Amino acid sequence: MIDAIPDDIKFAMQFFHPVLMWTLLGISIYALYLGIQIRRTRKAEGEKKKALIQGKFNLKHDQVGSIVLVLMVVGSIGGIAVTYINNGKLFVAPHLVAGLGMTALIAVSAGLSPLMRKGSTWARYTHIGLNMIILGLFSWQALTGVQIVQRILTPTP
């Protein structure tokens, strides 16, 4: 079945994952911004707090966080699938292992949301810590991903 996919399509499919993940990195940074605004709102007082509440940062953070979760899982699975389709195997390398780790961590982080809504401080700090680890790994992943794309674009003799 994999052999039935034309080579041009196989080649083009290799760029879906990097484009999606770079977009996702940008969305993740926006989610971080929203999280910081939630924290500012929580600590603010008086008129400043009223003004920050108008931004509905908590609702936006939840919505953007859900998008991040979905795109991370779909993007990870898609990257693995495209690699297998094009090579007939996976390359167990740091990029793959870190990507799988990030996917697991984001699931745990999202799973803490109900506890945070109930006011759990440990869940909030764990959520923040996990997401900072994910963002750090994600930044590294972006750089190693560029190296992989460069190898794809470099003709082999």
MODELLER restraints for C-alpha pairs under 7 A, 6 or more apart:
rsr = mdl.restraints
at = mdl.atoms
rsr.add(forms.Gaussian(group=physical.xy_distance, feature=features.Distance(at['CA:2:A'], at['CA:85:A']), mean=6.09, stdev=0.5))
rsr.add(forms.Gaussian(group=physical.xy_distance, feature=features.Distance(at['CA:10:A'], at['CA:86:A']), mean=6.21, stdev=0.5))
rsr.add(forms.Gaussian(group=physical.xy_distance, feature=features.Distance(at['CA:13:A'], at['CA:82:A']), mean=6.58, stdev=0.5))
rsr.add(forms.Gaussian(group=physical.xy_distance, feature=features.Distance(at['CA:14:A'], at['CA:82:A']), mean=6.17, stdev=0.5))
rsr.add(forms.Gaussian(group=physical.xy_distance, feature=features.Distance(at['CA:17:A'], at['CA:75:A']), mean=5.96, stdev=0.5))
rsr.add(forms.Gaussian(group=physical.xy_distance, feature=features.Distance(at['CA:17:A'], at['CA:78:A']), mean=6.52, stdev=0.5))
rsr.add(forms.Gaussian(group=physical.xy_distance, feature=features.Distance(at['CA:17:A'], at['CA:79:A']), mean=5.28, stdev=0.5))
rsr.add(forms.Gaussian(group=physical.xy_distance, feature=features.Distance(at['CA:18:A'], at['CA:145:A']), mean=6.82, stdev=0.5))
rsr.add(forms.Gaussian(group=physical.xy_distance, feature=features.Distance(at['CA:20:A'], at['CA:75:A']), mean=6.72, stdev=0.5))
rsr.add(forms.Gaussian(group=physical.xy_distance, feature=features.Distance(at['CA:21:A'], at['CA:75:A']), mean=6.73, stdev=0.5))
rsr.add(forms.Gaussian(group=physical.xy_distance, feature=features.Distance(at['CA:22:A'], at['CA:142:A']), mean=6.86, stdev=0.5))
rsr.add(forms.Gaussian(group=physical.xy_distance, feature=features.Distance(at['CA:24:A'], at['CA:68:A']), mean=6.66, stdev=0.5))
rsr.add(forms.Gaussian(group=physical.xy_distance, feature=features.Distance(at['CA:24:A'], at['CA:71:A']), mean=6.95, stdev=0.5))
rsr.add(forms.Gaussian(group=physical.xy_distance, feature=features.Distance(at['CA:25:A'], at['CA:138:A']), mean=6.96, stdev=0.5))
rsr.add(forms.Gaussian(group=physical.xy_distance, feature=features.Distance(at['CA:28:A'], at['CA:68:A']), mean=6.49, stdev=0.5))
rsr.add(forms.Gaussian(group=physical.xy_distance, feature=features.Distance(at['CA:31:A'], at['CA:61:A']), mean=5.78, stdev=0.5))
rsr.add(forms.Gaussian(group=physical.xy_distance, feature=features.Distance(at['CA:31:A'], at['CA:64:A']), mean=6.07, stdev=0.5))
rsr.add(forms.Gaussian(group=physical.xy_distance, feature=features.Distance(at['CA:31:A'], at['CA:65:A']), mean=6.37, stdev=0.5))
rsr.add(forms.Gaussian(group=physical.xy_distance, feature=features.Distance(at['CA:34:A'], at['CA:57:A']), mean=5.65, stdev=0.5))
rsr.add(forms.Gaussian(group=physical.xy_distance, feature=features.Distance(at['CA:34:A'], at['CA:61:A']), mean=5.44, stdev=0.5))
rsr.add(forms.Gaussian(group=physical.xy_distance, feature=features.Distance(at['CA:35:A'], at['CA:61:A']), mean=6.29, stdev=0.5))
rsr.add(forms.Gaussian(group=physical.xy_distance, feature=features.Distance(at['CA:37:A'], at['CA:57:A']), mean=6.32, stdev=0.5))
rsr.add(forms.Gaussian(group=physical.xy_distance, feature=features.Distance(at['CA:38:A'], at['CA:57:A']), mean=5.70, stdev=0.5))
rsr.add(forms.Gaussian(group=physical.xy_distance, feature=features.Distance(at['CA:38:A'], at['CA:58:A']), mean=5.88, stdev=0.5))
rsr.add(forms.Gaussian(group=physical.xy_distance, feature=features.Distance(at['CA:41:A'], at['CA:49:A']), mean=5.58, stdev=0.5))
rsr.add(forms.Gaussian(group=physical.xy_distance, feature=features.Distance(at['CA:41:A'], at['CA:52:A']), mean=5.55, stdev=0.5))
rsr.add(forms.Gaussian(group=physical.xy_distance, feature=features.Distance(at['CA:41:A'], at['CA:53:A']), mean=6.50, stdev=0.5))
rsr.add(forms.Gaussian(group=physical.xy_distance, feature=features.Distance(at['CA:69:A'], at['CA:106:A']), mean=6.42, stdev=0.5))
rsr.add(forms.Gaussian(group=physical.xy_distance, feature=features.Distance(at['CA:72:A'], at['CA:103:A']), mean=6.29, stdev=0.5))
rsr.add(forms.Gaussian(group=physical.xy_distance, feature=features.Distance(at['CA:73:A'], at['CA:103:A']), mean=6.02, stdev=0.5))
rsr.add(forms.Gaussian(group=physical.xy_distance, feature=features.Distance(at['CA:76:A'], at['CA:99:A']), mean=6.70, stdev=0.5))
rsr.add(forms.Gaussian(group=physical.xy_distance, feature=features.Distance(at['CA:83:A'], at['CA:90:A']), mean=6.24, stdev=0.5))
rsr.add(forms.Gaussian(group=physical.xy_distance, feature=features.Distance(at['CA:84:A'], at['CA:90:A']), mean=5.58, stdev=0.5))
rsr.add(forms.Gaussian(group=physical.xy_distance, feature=features.Distance(at['CA:95:A'], at['CA:141:A']), mean=6.24, stdev=0.5))
rsr.add(forms.Gaussian(group=physical.xy_distance, feature=features.Distance(at['CA:95:A'], at['CA:144:A']), mean=6.66, stdev=0.5))
rsr.add(forms.Gaussian(group=physical.xy_distance, feature=features.Distance(at['CA:98:A'], at['CA:137:A']), mean=6.94, stdev=0.5))
rsr.add(forms.Gaussian(group=physical.xy_distance, feature=features.Distance(at['CA:102:A'], at['CA:134:A']), mean=5.64, stdev=0.5))
rsr.add(forms.Gaussian(group=physical.xy_distance, feature=features.Distance(at['CA:105:A'], at['CA:130:A']), mean=6.52, stdev=0.5))
rsr.add(forms.Gaussian(group=physical.xy_distance, feature=features.Distance(at['CA:109:A'], at['CA:127:A']), mean=5.00, stdev=0.5))
rsr.add(forms.Gaussian(group=physical.xy_distance, feature=features.Distance(at['CA:109:A'], at['CA:130:A']), mean=6.30, stdev=0.5))
rsr.add(forms.Gaussian(group=physical.xy_distance, feature=features.Distance(at['CA:109:A'], at['CA:131:A']), mean=6.98, stdev=0.5))
rsr.add(forms.Gaussian(group=physical.xy_distance, feature=features.Distance(at['CA:112:A'], at['CA:123:A']), mean=5.84, stdev=0.5))
rsr.add(forms.Gaussian(group=physical.xy_distance, feature=features.Distance(at['CA:112:A'], at['CA:127:A']), mean=6.60, stdev=0.5))
rsr.add(forms.Gaussian(group=physical.xy_distance, feature=features.Distance(at['CA:115:A'], at['CA:123:A']), mean=6.21, stdev=0.5))
rsr.add(forms.Gaussian(group=physical.xy_distance, feature=features.Distance(at['CA:116:A'], at['CA:123:A']), mean=5.74, stdev=0.5))
rsr.add(forms.Gaussian(group=physical.xy_distance, feature=features.Distance(at['CA:116:A'], at['CA:124:A']), mean=5.58, stdev=0.5))
